[in-house]
Amino acid sequence: MPDHFLTLIPVCIQIAVLTVLLPLSMRLIRESDRAIHAVFLTFILSLWLLTDLYWVIYEFMRPDSRMPFAANEIGEAAVFLLDGAMLASLVCGWKGARIQTVSALAFAVCNVALWVAWSGEWVDDLFIGAAYAGFLYQVVRALTFHHALKPWEWVALGAGCALLILGQALTFFAPEGAKAGLDTGCSVLLALGTVCWAVKAIFARRRNAESVTLLCLVFALIAWVVTAKYMSADAWYAVFMVCETLCMPMLYGAVRKVVAA
């Protein structure tokens, strides 16, 4: 299958899922008497859908050219900002967890540096990177505030993030044979992290955990999957795009539970 279709098919699937979820989120606004989290969700899904549509249309119009800094990247940054705003509403101005938040920002900065090194596109990478860093900051604040992770899980998360950055950075200096192994190792680590976050969110729902804790875990899963998608290419990118799509019904369900509570 050509690389063009390998990416296009998952995006079209995501558009279909968003097309179903968006009316449901709009109905949730009416049912909840305009609850703020339902409003946030509707804006997030709307921007997500418009961003995907813009990307698909551009691909059909100019299939052989790389998309420059454009409206879809502004949309991605807006989604990150709205995600962060919803998470900020869950912690009521709390300013603790300095170690975790500083680590999250450092991880975001390292990611942005890798994006720039891969693409050479300073403006759009820094623009999206700022919004992405804000999103990660809010994810970590919410996880800490609601005690969603145990101490050993924080240690494991930090170790995994450090290994990812180290592995990706070494690909710039390693010989070709070793570079392929490092890329594969990082992709496998990203996939394992996705499974771990998904299992934790699913078990939290089955154990009837607090609705806000479940929402924090779903956002953490989304943050990890988005990071994995940005660190990947070709088949792995398509895999994480599908994982991102699967997160969307989970996000809707978590927000619905928060609104009901």
N, C-alpha and C positions, 0 to 999 in steps of 0.2 A: 504494500500500500504506500503511495507517495506521502512524504512528510506533510504536504499541504492538507491532505484529507485526514491524516492521523490526528491533526490538531483541530480541524474543522468539525469533524463528527462529534467529539465531546462537547464542543461549544454549542452546537445545535441541540444536543440533548439537554444541556444546561438551560438553554433558552426555553425549551419545552417545559421543563420543570418550573422555571420562574413564571412562565405564563399561567400555570395552574396555581401556584402559591400566591401570586400577587392579588387576585380577586379574594382569596381566602383571608389574606391579611387585611384587606380593605373592609371585609365583612366583620373581622375581629374588632376593628375600630368602632363600628356601629354597635356591636354586641357589648363592648366594654365601656360604652359611653366615653369614647375618645381617650382611652388610657394611653399614657405617654409612650409606653413600651410598644404598644400596637402601632402607634404613629411612627416611631422610629423604624420598626420592622418594615412598614410599608414603603418608607423612603429608601431604606437600604435595598429592598428587593427591586424597586423601580429603577434605581441607579444601576444596580447589577444587570438588570435586563437591558437597559439602554446601552450600557457599555458593551455587552456581548453583541447586540444588534449592530452597533457601529463597527465593531471589529469584523463581523461576518460580511457586512456590506462592503467594507474596504477590501477584504480579501477577494471578493468577487469582481470588484472594479479594477484592482491592481494586484493580481495574484503573484506577480514576480518581483514586487518591490517591498522593502521593509517599511513598516509604518513608522513615520516620524512622531515627534511629540504631538499628540492630538487629543481630541475630545474624550476618547476612551480612557486615556491615562488620567485626565482630570476627573473622570467618573470614578476610577479606581481609588484615587486619593479621597474623593468625597465619601465613598463607601467606608474607607478606613476611619475617617473622621466621625461618621455617624455611628459606626461600631463603638468607637471610643466614647462617644457621648452617651450611648445607652449604658455602657459599662460604668461610666462615671456616675450615672444616676443611681447605681446600686451600692455605692460606697459612701455617699453623703458627705463628701468633702474630706474624707479621711486621708491623712498624709503619712502613714506609716510604711513599713516594708522597704526601707531605704536600700538595703542590700539587694533585694530582689529587683527593685525597679531600676537601680543603677546597672545591674547585670543585664536586664532586658534592654536598656538603652545601648549598652556596649555591644550586645549581640546584634541589635538593629544597625548600628554604625558599621560593624564588620560586614554585615550583609550588603549594605549600600556600597561599601568599598569594593566588594566582589562584583556587584552589578556593573559598576563603572569600569572595573578592570576587564570584564567580559565584553561589554558593549561599546565602551568609550563615549557613551551618551551622558554627559555630566548633568545637563539641565533636567531632563525628565527623571533620571535616576535619583537626583537629590530632591526633586519635587515630590515624587512618590515616596521616597525614603523618609522624608520628614513626617508624612502622614502615617506611614507604616510604623515608625518608631513610636508615635503617639498612641497608636492602637496597641502595640505590645506593652507599652507602659501601663495602659488602663487594664489590659488583661491580667497582668501580674498583680496590680493593686487589688483588683476584684477577687482573684484567687486567694490572695493572702487575707484580705478582710473577712472573707466568708470561710476561711479554713478549709478550702477545697482540696489541698494537697497536704500529705504528711511530710515530716522533715526529710525522711529518706527519699521521698519522691522529688522534693526540691533539689536534693543533691544529685539524683539521677538525671534530672532535667538539665541542670547546669553542666554536668559531665557530657551529656549528649550534645548540647549546643557547642561546647568547647571542641569536641571531636569533629563536629561538622565544619566549623570554621577552620580548624587546623587542616583537615583533609582537603577542603576546597582550596585553601591557600597553597598547599603543597603541589597541587596540580599545575601551578604556574612554573614550578622549578623541577619537577620530576621528569625523567625521560618518558618517551611515548608509551612504552610498555607498562611502566608503573602508573602513568597518568590514567590509563583505562581502568586499572584496578582500583585506584583511589576514587574515581568517579562512580564506579559500581558500588564500592563500599559505602560511600556517602548516600547513594540512592537507597541502598538496603536499610541504612540507619534511619533515613527519613521515612521509609515505609514502615519500619518497626515502630517508630514514634507515632505515626498515624494510627496504627493498630492499637497501641497502648492508650492513646487519648480517646479513641472511639470506644474501647472496652470500658474505660473508666466512666465515660458519659452514659453509656448504656446501663451499666450496673447501678449508677447513681439514680437513674430513672426507675429501674426495677425495685430498688430499695426505698423508693418514695422519699428521696432526699429533698431538702428544701428547694423550692422552685428557683430561687436566685442562685443557689449553688449549682444546680443543673445548667442554668443559663451561662454561668461563668465557665463551666467545663466545655460546653458546646462552643463558646467563643474561643477558648484555648485550642480546641481541636481545629477550628477554622484558621486560627493564626498559624498553627503548625503546618496545616495543609497548604496554605498560601505561601509560606516560607519554602516548603518543599517544591511547590510549583515554580517559584522564581529561581530555585537552585537547579532546575532540571531542564532537559531538552528532549525532543523527539518522543519516543515511546513512554519514557518516564513522565514527561510533561502531560501526556494524554492520560496516564494512570491517575496522576494527582488532580487533574482537571475533573475526572469522574468522581474522585473522592470529595472534591470541593462541592460538586453537585449533590452528592449524598448528604452533605452537611446541611443543605438548605432546608429539607423537611424537618431535620432535627432542630434547627434554629426556630422554625415556625412553631413546632411543638413545645419547645422550651419557653418561648415568649407567651404562648397561649396559657401555659401553666402558671407563669408569673402573673399574668393578667387575671386569671381565675382566682389566684391566691389573694 
